[in-house]
Amino acid sequence: MIRHTFSLLNGIGERLERHIWRGGILSWDNFCNCKEIEGISPERKILYDNQLMQSSMELGVGNAEYFAKIIKRREHWRLFDAFKNGALCLDIETNGFHPGRGGYVTVVGLYDGYESQCFVRGENLTVENLNRALAGYKCLITFYGSSFDIPFLLRSLPGVRFDIPHFDLCFAARRLKINGGLKKLEVMFGIERDDSVKGMDGYEAVKLWEAHRKGSQEARELLLTYNREDTINLLKLADILYPRLRASTGIEEYLTNGLRVKSYES
């Protein structure tokens, strides 16, 4: 999707982007190969050509941080197919209080499609360990993380770095008029959980942490299983929502119709 995206250019929104697609210009290469494009001045066209060539080069070397800076946050989802192999799902658990009022992170769970990692307060949950675990990934996936998990983590553990594109599935779903929390969407799309944590919610996760603090190893293991299921299911949900988001832009219609660059292409 990213190579069809022109809204990364300053001054081009989704409406103008669709206008460009309608004219048969469906990729960065199409754009740069056109001598002129309706609605874009020659001077701006040169500027855009340079920006797209730079973007193509950065994409070729997998520079995710570059795109995190130049693309509007609500459009970061467009990078999912390009960086899926470097995607990392993240979910946190807390003690139930807000930061500044005694709130702290109890567990941070990570999943990259192959391996799960859990960082637990008082054991291995440190800024250094998290930054080491986050290094090298290209795309962060959360559910409501841009409003909760990431701000909470940054307040609880200052120094943790999040400088890659962020695909927040909660807002992606809302954009598609699909409302509800993660558990509701899992049921909606037939995504299963481990039987041991089916029906559990965040409040029960808080209670499990308290039981663990009082010495229950069983509560600790159940809490980690609950968190692990969250992170694993994030990737499954991303695979479901991404093609729907892509279709919602209208690009599929133009590609299917086989539109080609018009006679003004060089």
MARVOTOR-433305 format. One record per atom (N, C-alpha, C): residue in one letter; y, z, x. Coordinates in steps of 0.05 Angstrom, whole numbers, padded with zeros to 5 digits, always signed. Example, Ala and Ser with C-alpha at 12.3 -4.5 7.8 and 13.67 -1.06 7.14 Angstrom:
REM residues 2
A-00114+00156+00264A-00090+00156+00246A-00066+00156+00264S-00045+00142+00257S-00021+00143+00273S+00001+00157+00258
REM end
This chain:
REM residues 266
M-00024+00000+00016M+00000+00000+00000M+00025+00000+00017I+00024+00013+00040I+00048+00017+00056I+00060-00010+00065R+00042-00030+00071R+00053-00056+00080R+00065-00073+00057H+00061-00063+00032H+00075-00076+00010H+00101-00062+00003T+00106-00040+00017T+00129-00022+00010T+00155-00031+00023F+00175-00035+00006F+00202-00041+00016F+00221-00019+00010S+00213+00000-00006S+00231+00023-00013S+00235+00042+00011L+00222+00037+00033L+00227+00053+00057L+00253+00044+00071L+00264+00021+00062L+00289+00010+00073L+00313+00022+00058N+00333+00030+00073N+00357+00042+00061N+00370+00022+00042G+00375+00031+00017G+00388+00014-00002G+00368-00001-00020I+00342+00002-00016I+00322-00011-00033I+00307+00010-00048G+00310+00010-00074G+00295+00028-00091G+00271+00014-00104E+00258+00028-00122E+00234+00016-00134E+00241-00008-00151R+00264-00009-00164R+00271-00032-00181R+00275-00057-00164L+00290-00055-00142L+00294-00078-00124L+00268-00085-00111E+00252-00066-00105E+00226-00072-00093E+00209-00089-00111R+00208-00082-00137R+00193-00099-00156R+00206-00127-00158H+00232-00128-00157H+00245-00154-00157H+00236-00171-00133I+00234-00159-00110I+00225-00173-00086I+00196-00183-00090W+00179-00165-00101W+00151-00173-00106W+00150-00196-00126R+00167-00195-00146R+00167-00216-00167R+00173-00243-00155G+00189-00242-00133G+00196-00267-00120G+00174-00277-00101G+00151-00264-00101G+00129-00273-00084G+00129-00261-00056I+00147-00243-00051I+00148-00230-00024I+00133-00204-00026L+00108-00203-00017L+00090-00182-00023L+00082-00165+00001S+00092-00172+00025S+00086-00157+00049S+00109-00157+00068W+00107-00140+00088W+00128-00139+00109W+00130-00166+00123D+00107-00179+00128D+00107-00205+00141D+00121-00226+00124N+00115-00226+00097N+00128-00244+00079N+00158-00241+00081F+00167-00216+00081F+00196-00210+00081F+00209-00221+00106C+00197-00215+00129C+00209-00223+00155C+00209-00253+00158N+00189-00267+00146N+00187-00296+00149N+00206-00311+00130C+00219-00298+00112C+00238-00311+00094C+00265-00313+00108K+00277-00336+00105K+00304-00340+00117K+00325-00324+00101E+00321-00323+00075E+00340-00308+00058E+00325-00298+00033I+00336-00276+00022I+00324-00263-00001I+00347-00257-00021E+00343-00266-00045E+00363-00262-00066E+00370-00232-00069G+00396-00227-00068G+00406-00200-00072G+00409-00184-00046I+00402-00196-00023I+00404-00183+00003I+00421-00201+00021S+00443-00190+00032S+00461-00205+00049S+00447-00213+00075P+00456-00234+00088P+00444-00243+00113P+00445-00221+00134E+00467-00206+00135E+00470-00185+00155E+00450-00162+00150R+00447-00155+00124R+00428-00134+00117R+00400-00143+00121K+00395-00169+00116K+00368-00180+00120K+00360-00177+00149I+00377-00182+00168I+00371-00179+00196I+00364-00150+00202L+00380-00131+00191L+00375-00103+00195L+00348-00095+00184Y+00342-00105+00160Y+00316-00098+00147Y+00293-00110+00163D+00296-00134+00173D+00275-00147+00189D+00268-00129+00213N+00289-00120+00226N+00285-00103+00250N+00271-00077+00242Q+00279-00065+00219Q+00266-00040+00211Q+00237-00044+00203L+00231-00067+00191L+00203-00072+00183L+00186-00078+00208M+00197-00092+00227M+00182-00097+00251M+00177-00071+00266Q+00196-00053+00266Q+00192-00027+00279Q+00171-00011+00264S+00172-00012+00237S+00152+00002+00221S+00124-00009+00226S+00122-00035+00228S+00096-00047+00233S+00085-00038+00260M+00102-00036+00280M+00093-00027+00306M+00084+00003+00305E+00100+00019+00291E+00093+00048+00289E+00067+00052+00273L+00063+00035+00253L+00038+00037+00237L+00015+00029+00255G+00019+00009+00271G-00002+00000+00289G-00012+00021+00308V+00006+00039+00317V-00002+00060+00336V-00007+00086+00321G-00006+00085+00294G-00013+00109+00279G+00007+00131+00280N+00033+00124+00283N+00054+00145+00285N+00061+00156+00257A+00046+00175+00248A+00051+00186+00221A+00077+00201+00219E+00086+00214+00240E+00111+00229+00239E+00134+00211+00234Y+00133+00187+00244Y+00155+00167+00240Y+00158+00162+00210F+00136+00158+00196F+00137+00151+00167F+00145+00176+00150A+00137+00199+00160A+00144+00224+00145A+00175+00227+00144K+00188+00216+00165K+00217+00218+00166K+00232+00197+00151I+00221+00172+00150I+00236+00150+00139I+00230+00144+00109I+00207+00155+00099I+00200+00150+00072I+00206+00174+00054K+00217+00168+00031K+00223+00190+00012K+00197+00206+00007R+00200+00233+00005R+00177+00250+00003R+00160+00243-00021R+00172+00235-00043R+00157+00228-00067R+00141+00203-00064E+00146+00188-00043E+00132+00163-00037E+00112+00165-00014H+00108+00189-00004H+00089+00193+00018H+00060+00185+00010W+00054+00186-00015W+00027+00178-00024W+00020+00150-00016R+00040+00133-00012R+00035+00105-00005R+00022+00102+00022L+00021+00123+00038L+00009+00122+00064L-00020+00131+00064F-00030+00139+00041F-00057+00151+00040F-00079+00132+00050D-00078+00107+00041D-00099+00088+00049D-00098+00082+00079A-00073+00082+00090A-00070+00076+00119A-00080+00099+00136F-00075+00124+00126F-00081+00148+00142F-00103+00165+00131K-00119+00154+00112K-00140+00170+00099K-00160+00181+00120N-00166+00166+00140N-00185+00176+00160N-00174+00199+00177G-00148+00202+00175G-00135+00225+00189G-00123+00244+00170A-00133+00245+00145A-00122+00263+00125A-00134+00291+00128L-00118+00311+00121L-00126+00339+00122L-00117+00353+00096C-00137+00364+00082C-00131+00379+00058C-00126+00408+00064L-00106+00420+00051L-00098+00448+00057L-00095+00463+00031D-00104+00488+00031D-00100+00506+00008D-00099+00535+00019I-00081+00551+00008I-00079+00578+00017I-00086+00598-00006E-00093+00622+00002E-00096+00644-00016E-00076+00666-00007T-00067+00682-00025T-00048+00703-00019T-00056+00729-00031N-00041+00750-00025N-00047+00776-00037N-00034+00780-00064G-00022+00759-00075G-00012+00761-00102G+00018+00767-00104F+00031+00773-00082F+00059+00780-00082F+00076+00757-00069H+00101+00757-00076H+00119+00737-00064H+00127+00745-00036P+00132+00725-00018P+00142+00731+00008P+00168+00747+00006G+00172+00767+00022G+00196+00783+00020G+00192+00807+00002R+00170+00807-00013R+00164+00829-00031R+00135+00839-00025G+00128+00837+00000G+00102+00846+00008G+00080+00825+00007G+00088+00800+00001G+00069+00779-00001G+00061+00768+00027Y+00036+00760+00030Y+00027+00748+00055Y+00003+00730+00049V-00002+00712+00067V-00024+00694+00065V-00050+00708+00074T-00070+00706+00058T-00096+00719+00065T-00115+00699+00077V-00115+00674+00067V-00134+00654+00077V-00120+00627+00077V-00124+00611+00097V-00116+00583+00098V-00141+00567+00102G-00146+00549+00083G-00169+00531+00084G-00161+00503+00091L-00176+00490+00108L-00171+00462+00116L-00197+00446+00113Y-00194+00421+00105Y-00218+00403+00103Y-00209+00375+00109D-00224+00361+00127D-00216+00334+00135D-00235+00313+00126G-00253+00320+00107G-00272+00300+00098G-00299+00304+00112Y-00299+00319+00133Y-00324+00323+00148Y-00329+00353+00153E-00308+00367+00159E-00311+00395+00167E-00291+00413+00153S-00300+00437+00145S-00282+00457+00134S-00276+00478+00154Q-00251+00488+00154Q-00243+00510+00170Q-00229+00531+00153C-00234+00556+00158C-00221+00577+00144C-00208+00596+00164F-00183+00602+00160F-00168+00621+00176F-00161+00646+00159V-00170+00669+00169V-00169+00693+00153V-00150+00713+00166R-00133+00725+00150R-00114+00745+00160R-00130+00768+00174G-00119+00776+00197G-00132+00797+00212G-00155+00788+00229E-00163+00763+00227E-00185+00752+00243E-00175+00730+00261N-00170+00706+00249N-00162+00683+00266N-00138+00669+00255L-00124+00681+00235L-00100+00668+00223L-00076+00674+00240T-00069+00655+00257T-00045+00657+00274T-00030+00630+00274V-00005+00631+00281V+00011+00606+00284V-00002+00587+00303E-00011+00598+00326E-00023+00581+00347E-00048+00568+00337N-00065+00583+00324N-00090+00571+00314N-00086+00550+00293L-00066+00555+00275L-00061+00535+00255L-00049+00510+00267N-00030+00513+00285N-00018+00489+00297N-00039+00473+00312R-00057+00487+00325R-00078+00473+00340R-00096+00458+00320A-00102+00470+00297A-00120+00458+00278A-00106+00434+00264L-00080+00435+00261L-00065+00414+00247L-00059+00390+00265A-00060+00395+00291A-00053+00373+00310A-00072+00349+00308G-00060+00326+00308G-00076+00301+00309G-00081+00289+00282Y-00075+00304+00260Y-00079+00292+00234Y-00055+00276+00225K-00060+00258+00206K-00039+00238+00199K-00027+00242+00171C-00041+00257+00154C-00032+00259+00126C-00042+00286+00115L-00024+00301+00103L-00031+00327+00091L-00034+00323+00061I-00056+00335+00050I-00061+00334+00022I-00062+00362+00011T-00046+00368-00010T-00046+00394-00024T-00044+00389-00054F-00046+00411-00068F-00040+00411-00097F-00018+00431-00102Y+00006+00422-00107Y+00030+00438-00111Y+00038+00451-00084G+00028+00440-00063G+00034+00452-00036G+00063+00449-00028S+00077+00428-00036S+00105+00425-00028S+00123+00446-00040S+00114+00458-00063S+00129+00479-00076S+00119+00507-00071F+00093+00509-00064F+00081+00536-00061F+00069+00540-00033D+00047+00526-00027D+00032+00532-00002D+00049+00529+00023I+00063+00507+00026I+00077+00502+00051I+00101+00522+00053P+00118+00525+00033P+00140+00544+00036P+00130+00572+00041F+00108+00580+00027F+00097+00607+00031F+00087+00610+00060L+00073+00590+00070L+00064+00592+00097L+00087+00593+00117L+00107+00578+00113L+00130+00577+00132L+00145+00604+00132R+00145+00617+00109R+00158+00643+00109R+00140+00665+00120S+00115+00663+00116S+00096+00683+00125S+00089+00680+00155L+00088+00655+00164L+00081+00649+00191L+00100+00629+00203P+00125+00638+00209P+00145+00620+00220P+00135+00607+00246G+00139+00581+00248G+00130+00567+00272G+00108+00548+00267V+00095+00549+00243V+00075+00530+00236V+00088+00503+00231R+00077+00482+00242R+00090+00455+00241R+00077+00437+00220F+00094+00427+00202F+00085+00407+00183F+00103+00383+00185D+00096+00363+00201D+00113+00340+00206D+00100+00314+00201I+00079+00314+00184I+00065+00290+00177I+00069+00284+00147P+00064+00260+00137P+00067+00254+00109P+00050+00273+00092H+00061+00280+00068H+00049+00300+00051H+00044+00288+00023F+00019+00286+00016F+00010+00275-00010F+00004+00299-00028D+00024+00306-00045D+00021+00329-00063D+00009+00319-00089L-00016+00326-00094L-00030+00315-00117L-00020+00325-00144C-00007+00348-00144C+00004+00359-00169C+00026+00340-00179F+00044+00333-00162F+00067+00315-00170F+00057+00286-00173A+00037+00279-00159A+00025+00252-00163A+00014+00250-00191A-00001+00271-00200A-00012+00271-00227A+00010+00271-00248R+00030+00287-00244R+00052+00288-00263R+00066+00260-00266R+00068+00247-00243R+00079+00220-00243R+00063+00201-00261L+00037+00206-00262L+00019+00190-00279L+00016+00202-00307K+00033+00221-00314K+00032+00234-00340K+00006+00250-00344I-00005+00260-00322I-00029+00277-00324I-00020+00305-00317N-00021+00323-00336N-00011+00350-00332N-00034+00370-00330G-00028+00392-00316G-00048+00413-00313G-00052+00421-00284G-00065+00444-00280G-00071+00453-00253G-00095+00439-00242L-00102+00447-00217L-00124+00434-00203L-00150+00438-00219K-00155+00461-00229K-00181+00466-00243K-00183+00448-00268K-00161+00445-00282K-00161+00428-00306K-00166+00399-00299L-00154+00389-00277L-00159+00362-00269L-00187+00357-00258E-00198+00378-00246E-00226+00375-00238E-00244+00371-00261V-00240+00386-00282V-00256+00382-00307V-00252+00355-00319M-00227+00347-00320M-00219+00321-00331M-00233+00298-00318F-00236+00300-00291F-00247+00278-00276F-00276+00283-00267G-00288+00303-00277G-00316+00309-00271G-00322+00317-00243I-00303+00331-00231I-00306+00341-00203I-00319+00369-00205E-00342+00372-00192E-00357+00397-00194E-00349+00417-00173R-00355+00443-00179R-00352+00464-00160R-00379+00478-00155D-00380+00492-00133D-00404+00509-00128D-00407+00529-00151D-00432+00533-00160D-00437+00551-00182D-00426+00579-00178S-00426+00588-00153S-00417+00615-00147S-00388+00620-00153V-00372+00599-00154V-00343+00603-00159V-00333+00587-00183K-00351+00577-00199K-00342+00563-00224K-00327+00582-00242G-00305+00573-00252G-00289+00590-00271G-00271+00609-00257M-00272+00612-00231M-00254+00630-00217M-00226+00619-00215D-00206+00636-00213D-00178+00627-00210D-00165+00644-00189G-00139+00638-00185G-00124+00651-00164G-00122+00681-00166Y-00121+00691-00191Y-00120+00721-00195Y-00146+00734-00185E-00169+00721-00190E-00194+00732-00180E-00196+00730-00150A-00183+00710-00138A-00182+00708-00109A-00167+00732-00097V-00146+00740-00111V-00130+00764-00102V-00148+00788-00103K-00163+00791-00124K-00181+00814-00127K-00203+00814-00106L-00213+00790-00099L-00233+00788-00078L-00222+00797-00051W-00197+00790-00046W-00185+00799-00021W-00183+00829-00020E-00175+00841-00042E-00173+00871-00043E-00200+00883-00038A-00221+00871-00050A-00248+00882-00046A-00257+00879-00017H-00249+00857-00005H-00255+00852+00023H-00241+00873+00041R-00216+00879+00035R-00201+00899+00050R-00215+00927+00049K-00229+00931+00027K-00243+00957+00024K-00271+00956+00036G-00277+00933+00049G-00302+00933+00063G-00324+00915+00053S-00319+00900+00031S-00340+00883+00019S-00342+00856+00034Q-00364+00853+00048Q-00369+00827+00062Q-00376+00806+00041E-00389+00813+00020E-00396+00794-00002E-00370+00782-00014A-00350+00800-00019A-00325+00790-00030A-00311+00771-00011R-00312+00776+00015R-00300+00758+00035R-00314+00731+00033E-00340+00730+00033E-00354+00704+00033E-00349+00689+00007L-00347+00703-00015L-00341+00690-00041L-00313+00678-00041L-00294+00693-00029L-00266+00684-00027L-00265+00658-00010L-00279+00658+00012L-00279+00634+00029L-00292+00611+00015T-00313+00616+00000T-00326+00594-00015T-00306+00583-00036Y-00292+00600-00050Y-00272+00592-00070Y-00251+00574-00057N-00241+00583-00034N-00220+00568-00020N-00231+00541-00010R-00255+00542+00000R-00267+00518+00011R-00271+00497-00011E-00279+00505-00034E-00283+00487-00057E-00256+00474-00064D-00234+00489-00063D-00208+00479-00069D-00201+00456-00050T-00205+00460-00024T-00198+00440-00004T-00215+00415-00006I-00241+00419-00010I-00259+00396-00012I-00253+00379-00037N-00246+00392-00059N-00240+00378-00083N-00213+00363-00082L-00195+00372-00065L-00170+00358-00061L-00174+00330-00053L-00192+00326-00034L-00197+00298-00024L-00210+00281-00046K-00227+00293-00061K-00240+00278-00084K-00218+00270-00104L-00200+00288-00110L-00179+00282-00129L-00159+00261-00118A-00154+00262-00092A-00136+00242-00079A-00148+00214-00082D-00174+00212-00079D-00187+00186-00082D-00185+00175-00110I-00183+00193-00130I-00180+00185-00158I-00151+00178-00165L-00132+00194-00155L-00104+00189-00163L-00091+00167-00147Y-00099+00163-00122Y-00086+00142-00106Y-00086+00114-00119P-00110+00104-00126P-00110+00077-00138P-00094+00075-00164R-00092+00097-00179R-00076+00098-00204R-00047+00096-00197L-00039+00110-00176L-00011+00109-00168L-00004+00081-00158R-00022+00070-00142R-00017+00043-00132R-00014+00023-00156A-00032+00025-00175A-00030+00007-00199A-00004+00011-00214S+00005+00036-00215S+00029+00042-00230S+00054+00029-00219T+00054+00021-00194T+00077+00007-00182T+00080-00022-00192G+00057-00033-00201G+00057-00061-00209G+00048-00081-00188I+00044-00071-00164I+00037-00089-00142I+00011-00104-00147E-00008-00091-00160E-00034-00104-00165E-00031-00130-00182E-00012-00128-00201E-00008-00152-00218E+00002-00176-00202Y+00020-00170-00183Y+00031-00192-00167Y+00010-00203-00148L-00006-00185-00136L-00027-00193-00118L-00048-00209-00132T-00056-00200-00156T-00077-00213-00172T-00068-00241-00180N-00043-00243-00187N-00033-00269-00196N-00030-00289-00173G-00033-00279-00149G-00033-00297-00126G-00006-00309-00120L+00015-00294-00126L+00042-00304-00121L+00046-00309-00091R+00060-00330-00084R+00065-00337-00057R+00095-00338-00052V+00102-00335-00027V+00130-00338-00020V+00141-00365-00028K+00164-00366-00039K+00175-00391-00050K+00186-00409-00027S+00199-00430-00035S+00206-00451-00016S+00226-00442+00005Y+00239-00418+00000Y+00259-00410+00021Y+00245-00396+00044E+00218-00394+00044E+00204-00383+00068E+00206-00404+00090S+00210-00394+00114S+00212-00412+00137S+00184-00424+00144
REM end
